[in-house]
């Protein structure tokens, strides 16, 4: 796995997602180059907007699930409170059946939000990869750096000089991979600061190198392609804000200093705003007003969320201070886009008839059960019957303890609905065949 290589990612499955997003990024950069503004910063902004718009349907689905979950939680918590401290098999079975009945009522799956997250996470990681390794996916940037790498490799001690740079520490292992020296140099050059690049240019005569008739590096009289690509509102996208702040402070360029500080500050603010706009779990005061049962797990999760809301903005600021400014720009733009999306989604969901949505989900869930050979009406009836049996059993303290055979018979009756009216070929029908075979034996 070449996680740190600037050459295209080769991790199974993941590499195809990265390659697809790389094609989108390359297309955006080529378009900007065609209209005369080939700029990495602007490409990152457009790229981030495009990707988050493509993810919009998944985001809406996830928020709908969150809204339904708020309605479900009091009922789920009531069931948990009802069976609190009961560890016998019959009670656990009854609790599971009642919980499933609640999910069936609202027509959602217990893993509903996880599916959307599992789809989104690889895409977001791949998006980070593309922005981090722009020369690997944007042809013009990669080829421009490639010309510099070829010149350095021709020098007697060129590779050793590059390996001595501070930016090479992240890619040191890549220099030892056979046939990968050129890529490792491009890795390093892409993360090299302006000062180090100027030193390399002077030492190896890189100032006069051209790509497609244009200078690659600035030589004093003419701006080079790398600087044109990386310059965004006066900031070098390839440098970290921390390095830029040091350079700007030493040169007395306070406007550049303010721009470098703005990136981590904006990252923290936008991240904080993001969390504020997301649907929040009910507080303890809300529970008291609605007379909902308390739940230790829910309260622990609420405390964890508060902690994350505090830590994430601070972590965002630190990452954006130390990583290249291009990553910070992506972080800020991504948070802004998510905030705008969240406002729009919140308005959409607030106008939504939640009861009609629940009814629609219930019908979908019933159809799904029918396809599996399960009668939804009998499923709900079995859950209700089993609940009554369990309740009467636990409340009747004087009743003699039931034998293992009687308990097994209760469980058999509670699950009997699976084997009735099963569609031929379904899982329920196969379970019925096994059951009949066991009974004959």
N, C-alpha and C positions, 0 to 999 in steps of 0.2 A: 504494500500500500504506500503510495507516494503522497502522503498528506501535505508535505511541505514543498513538493516540486512545482515549479511554475509550468512544467509541461502538463498536459491535460490529465485530470484525475483518472485513475484506473481501478478504483474500488468497485467491486461487482455491483450491478444495478444502479448504485448511486451515480456512477460515472455517466450514465445516460441522461439523468436529470441535469447534471452539471453541463453536459455537452449541449443539451437543448437550450438551457438558459444562456450558455455561452454564445450560441447562434443568435439569440435575441439581442444580447449585448453588442455583438459584432455588427448586427444589422442597424442598430441605433447609432453606433459610432460612424458607420459608413454613410448613413443618411446625413448626420451632422457634418461630416467631411465634405459631402457633396454640396451642401449649402454654405460651405466656407467657415464653419465653426467647429472644427474637430477638437472637442474638449472632453476630458475624462469626467470632470465634475458634473457637467451638464448631462453626460451619458448616464452617470450613476443616478441622477435625479429622475430622468425619464424611465430608466430601467426599473427603478424601485416602484414608480407609479404604475407602470404596466403590469408588473408581477402582482402587486397587491390588488389591482383591479381584477386580474384573472382569478385571484383567490377569494374574491368578494362573495360568490355563492356559498363557499364553505364557511366563511365567517358568519354569514347570515344564519346558516343552519345551526352553527355552534351557539349563537346567541339565542335562537329560538329554543334550543334545548335547555339553556340556562334559565330562560323565562319559565319553561314548563317545570323545571326542577325546583324553582322557588315555590310553585304551587304544590308540588308533590311532597316536598320535605316534611311538612307537618304531619302528613299521614304516615310517611315512612318512619319518622321518629316516634309516633304513637305506637306503631307495631313493635319497634325495638324496645320501647318502655314496657310494653305489655309482656314481653318474653324475657325481660331482663333477669339474669341469674338462673334461667332455666337452660340446662345443658343436655337434657335427655334427648334422645333421637327424635321422638315424636314431636316435642316442642320445637326443635330446630327445623324439622320438616314443615310444621305448620307455619312457622315464621317465614320460611322461604316461599311457601305457597302464597301467603298473604302479601308478601312483598312483590312477588311476580304479578299478583292480581292488580296491585296499584300501578305498576309499570304498564300492564295491559290496559288499564282504565285510561291512562294518558297516551297510550299508543307509542311509547318510546322504549328504547333498549337501554339496559343499565350501562352499556358501553357506548351510548350515543355520542357523547362529546369526544370520547377517545378516538373514534374513527376519524373525525375531522382533524384532530391534532396529529394523528399518525400520518395523514396525507400531507398536512402542511409542513411538518417539521423537516422532512428531507428536502423539500423545496426551499425552505428558508436557509437551511445549512448550505445547500447548493448555491443559493444566491450570494451568500457570504463568500463562498469559495471563488466564484467568478469575479467578484469585486476585488478580492484579495490578490488574485492572480490574473490581472487584466492582460498582460502580454501573452498568456497561454490561450486566450479566447478571442482577443481582438487582433486581427491579422496585422494591421499597420503598426500597432504598438510593438508587437512581438518582433516583427521584421526590423524595425528601427533599432531595438535593443540588440538584436542578433548581429547587426553590422558592427556594433561596438564590441560585442563578445568575440567575434572573429578576429578583430584587430588585437585585442588583449591576448588571445590565445597564441597569436603569432609571435608575441614578445617573449624573450627568454625567461623572464620571471613574472610574466603577466598574471598567471593563475595564482601564484603565491601571494602577489600583491592584493588581489581581490579577496583571497581567503583571510587575509590579515585585517580586512575591514570589519567594523563592529556589526554591520548588517549581515555578515557572512556566518555569524554564530548560529543563526536559525537554520542554515542550509549546509552546515559543515559535513554532515553525513552524505549529502548528495554529491559532493565532489569525489567521493570514493566509489561511486557507482560507475561501472564501466560504460563508457560512451555517453555519460551524462554531464560531462564537464561544461559544455556550452550552455545547457539548460541551467546548471547550478550558477553559472556566472550571470545569466539573465535574471535568475531569482534574486541574486544579491544586488545587481545594479538597479533593479526595480525598487528595492527598499533602501538604496543608498542615499544619504543626505546630499544636499546641493554642494556643500563644502567638500565632501569626499569625492563627489563626481568631478568637481573642478580639479582636484589634485590628481585624479586618474587621467583626466583629459590632458593635463600638462605633461605628465610622466610618459604617457604612451601615444601622444599625438592624436588624440581623438577629436580635436576641435574642428578639423577640416573634413571629417567624414560626412558623407551625404546619403540620403535615402530618397529615391525618386526625385533627385535634383535639388533637394532641400537639406540644409544643415541639420544634423541630428542634435548637436549641442550648441548652446549659445557661445559665440566667440568674442563677444564684446560689442561688435558692430551690428550683428544680425542675430535675431532670436532663433534658437534651435527648436526642432520639432518636439523634443521631450518637454521643454519648458512651455511650449504652446499647448501641448496636450495636458500638462499637469496644472497649469495656472488657472485658478478659479477665484475670482474676486481678490486677486493679489496674493492668495495663499498657494503654496506648492502642495498639491494633493498627495504627492509621494512622501513628503516629510511629516513627522508627527507634530502635533501642536506644541509639545514640550520642546522639541528641537527648534521649532520656529520661534517660540517665545524667547529662548536663549539667544538666538541670532538677532531677533528684532530688538531685544533689550540692549545687547552689546552695540548695535548700530544706532540706537536711539530712535528706531522707527516704531513709534507708539501706535500708529494706525495698524500696522501689521501685528503688533503685540495684542491689540484689542481683538483683531480678527481671529488670532490663534486661541485666545481665551474663550471667545464666543462659542467655539465648537463643543468643548466639554460641558460648558454651562448650559447650552441649548439642549445637549443630549440628556442632561439630568432633568431639566424642566419639562421637556416633551415626554420623557419616560414617566415622570410623576403625573402629568396630565393624562397620559394613557390609562394609568391605573385608576384615576379618579372617574374616568368616563365609563369604565367597565362596570357591568352589573355587580353590585355589592351584596354579600350575604346578609341576611337579616341580623340586626344587633340584638343584644339581650333585652333592651327596652322594647323593641318591636315584638319580641316573643311574649313579653309580659302583657303588652297591650292586647295581643291576639290570643292570649292564654294558651300558647303553644307549649308542649312539653320541652324541657331543657334537654340538651344532648351534649355530653362531655366531648365527644369526637368533633361535633360541629363547632363547639367553642374553641377547641384546640386548633382546628383548621382556620378559624377566624383570626386567632392570634398569630398564626403562621403567615397569613395573608398580610396582616398589618406590618409584620416584620419585613416581609418581602417588599412591601410598598415603600418602606424606609430605605432598605438596603439597595434595591435595584437602581434607583436614580444615582446613588453614590457610586455604585459599581460602573454604571454607564459612563459617568463623568471620568472615572479613572481609565477605563479602557480607551475612551475617545481621546484622552490626553496623551497616552503612550503609543497607540497604534497610528499608522499613517492617516492623514487627514481625510483621505478618501473613504476609509471605513467609518470615521466619525460622521462624515456627510451622509453616508448611507443610513447610519443609525438615527440621525436627526430627521432626515426626510421620511424614513420608514415610520418613525413615531408620529410625525405630523400626518402622514397619510392614514395611519391606523386611527388617529384621533378623529379625523374628518369622517372616516368610514363609521366609527363608533357613534358619532352624533347622528349621522343619517340612519344607521341601523336602529338606534334607540327610538328615533321618531317613528320609523316604520313599525317597530314592534309595539310601541305604545298605542298606535292606531289599530293594531291587529286585534281581532275578536278572539281572545285566547280560548274561550269556550268552544267556538266553532273550530278552532285549530285542534283542540283536544278531541272533539268529536271526529274530525277527519282522520286524526292519527289512530283513534280507536278502530275505525273501519279498516284502515290499512293493516293494522295488527291482526284483526280477525281474519282477513283474507290470507295473511301469511300463515296463521295457524291452520286454516282449512287446507292449504296446499301441503302442509305437513301431516295431514290426516287427523288433526285434532279438532274436536268440536269446541269452540270458544265458550258456548253456554255451559257445557258440562265441566269445562275447566274451572269456570267461576263458581259453579254449584259445588264442585268437589272441594274447592278452597273454603267456601262458606261452611260446608258440612264438617270438614275436618277441624275448622276453627272452633265450632260449637263443641265438638267432641273433646278437643284439648282443653277448652275452657271449663267444661263441666267436670272433666277429670281432675284438673288441678284445684278446683274449688271444693270438690267433695273430699274433705280430708279424712272422713271416717270410712270411705270406701276401701275395701282390701286392695292391696297392690296387685296389679294385673301380671299375669305370667308372660314370659317371652313369646309364647305362641300367640297369646291374645294381642300383644303389641304388634307382632308381625302381621296379624290379620287386619288390624287397624290401618297399618301402612299400605297393605295390599288393597284394601277398599278405597283408601284415599287416592291411590294411583291407578285404580281400575279403569278410569275414563280413557286412559291412553290406548287401551287395547280394543275399545269398542268403536265400531264404525270407522276403523282405520282404512285408509285408501290403499289398494293393492300396490305393493312395491315401496310404500313409505317406511320410514324408520319405525313408526308405531306398529305397522303390520308385522315387521320383522321381529320386534320385541314380543308381539303376541305369539308368534310361532315358537320362539324360544321358551316362552312361558308354558305353552301347551306341551312341549316336549318334556320340560322339567316335571310337570304334573304327572305325565304318564310314567316317567321313571320312578 
